[in-house]
């Protein structure tokens, strides 16, 4: 298939649904986690869950890059943005993530010079045009976006731009998945692997899941037929008693990953000993920071930040949603006090957040979950 419409063919979708139905065991409940928030939105946008048998349940994982940023990191960014002479830049979703006393958007309204950018190169361009100002880029995301930050840092150093720096909040995908597998709260039968991250890291890093935990993984694309085929591949593994990593997204994801991107990341970044995740707490060696060679471009070293851990609002259950323990509509404030216009938690902010997916596509009640 070469065209997007072919990946949304309803007849093929119904055929795959029939294959899935033929593979499930009566009386057995299957729980599969889609790690990536992009998959969550595709599932509910196209009604993929309505094509599944009632005993095949999809739960959401921690693969939304904005959703996992804790409130303390937002407060650190706001503290930098309020310093004299600073232009603070970030992606659009990040501007609306609530900190302990407001968001970056609120700080902008209060007078801080905060600008939305579409890439770190946009921030670098702002630094070139404003040599008298300090320009900071709030770098977030998994391995998907880390190479673009790394290349921007290499260019900044090569061009000797003393007024550019990065507040690095990049994270890696394997440690939180391992933390979930170690959690007693969640029983999973398999994983729909993250397609975007895998374009960089490949499928190999997920081999620990079948090897150490006995769960199948299928790296999946984002179109409806991609996801249905990936579910069918997982269930076929379970029916045959197999357990391995398979790559459904071969048209984009090489099994070994993007080796050049991995080389650039290894040059610019190193693992942090500890990094806090919203809802998951501190996870060892799960965040990235700048290496010693790029330390002069580290905004956290250049500016003073509070560095204080801030507890999430008690009403917000984003942590449980990110761990797949509850569905978004089970949160007490979902769709009432917490909406995309007035979010309390990050899962309602991001375009990849599970709560935003449920809200935008009308999943407000348990009845919509039952096929």
C-alpha positions, 0 to 999 in steps of 0.5 A, a space after each residue: 500500500 502506498 496511499 493513506 486512503 489504503 490504510 483506512 480501507 473499511 473492508 480491510 478493517 472489517 476483515 482484520 476485525 474478523 481475524 482478531 475475533 477468530 484468535 481470542 479465547 472465549 472467557 479470556 480477557 486480553 489487556 494490551 497497552 498502546 505505549 504511544 499517545 499517537 496510537 491512542 488518538 488514532 484508536 478513538 478517532 477511527 473507532 478502532 476499539 469498536 471493531 474489537 471483541 469485548 474481551 480485548 481491552 486497550 489501555 494507555 501508556 506513558 508515551 505522551 512527551 508533554 504528559 510526563 513532564 512534572 510540575 516542578 520542571 514547568 516551574 523551573 521553566 517559568 523561573 528562567 522565563 521571568 529572568 531579565 533579558 531572557 526569551 524563553 521558547 517551547 513547543 505550543 503544547 508545553 505552553 499550556 501545561 500547568 505548573 504549581 502556580 500557572 502555566 508558561 502561557 500565564 507567565 507570558 500574559 504576566 509579561 515574560 517573553 515566551 514564544 512558541 516555536 515549531 523546532 529548536 532551529 526556530 529558537 536558534 534563529 531567534 538567538 541569532 536575531 537577538 544577540 543582546 538577549 539570552 534565548 532558551 529552548 525548553 527541550 522535551 520529548 522522547 528519542 523522537 525529538 532528541 536528535 533535532 535538539 542534538 543537531 541544533 546544539 551542535 550548530 549552536 556550538 559550531 556557530 559560537 552563539 553565546 546567547 543560546 542554551 537548552 533546558 533539557 527535559 528529554 526522556 527515554 522510553 525503555 525505563 518507564 516501560 520497565 517500571 510499568 512491568 514491575 508495577 503490581 497494579 497492572 497486568 498486561 498481555 502485550 504491547 503495541 510498540 511506539 512507532 515514532 520512537 522506534 524510527 530512531 531507536 529501532 525495535 531492538 531495545 524492546 527485546 527485554 519485554 519478551 525476554 525478561 517479562 514474557 510479553 509480546 511486542 509489535 511496533 505499530 504504525 498509526 493508521 487504522 489498519 496498522 493498529 488493527 494488524 498489530 493487535 492481530 499480530 499480538 493475539 496470533 503470538 499469544 495463541 501460538 504461545 510465542 513471545 517476541 518483538 515484531 515490526 509491523 511498521 517496517 515501511 518506516 522503522 528499521 529494526 536497528 533504528 536510525 544509526 546516525 541519529 543515535 550517534 548524534 544523541 550519544 555525542 550530545 546527551 548522557 543519561 541523568 542518574 534520576 529524573 522525575 516523571 509525572 505519575 511514575 515518580 523518579 525513574 533511574 537513568 530515564 532522562 537525558 542531560 547535556 554531556 560535559 562537551 556541551 555543558 556551556 549550552 545547558 540553561 540549568 547551569 546558566 540560570 538559577 532554577 528552583 529545582 523543587 519537586 511539586 506534588 500533582 493536584 489531588 483532584 488530578 489522576 493523570 498518573 493513574 491514566 499514564 500507568 493504564 490503571 484507570 480510563 480517563 473518564 474514571 477521573 473525577 474531574 474529567 470533562 467537568 473541571 478539567 477540559 482542554 480549554 482549562 486543563 488541570 492535568 497534562 493528559 488533557 493538554 497535549 495533542 497526544 494525551 489520553 484524556 484529550 483523545 477521550 474528550 475530543 472524540 466523545 468518550 465520556 462514559 463507560 457505555 462507550 467502552 463496552 462493545 
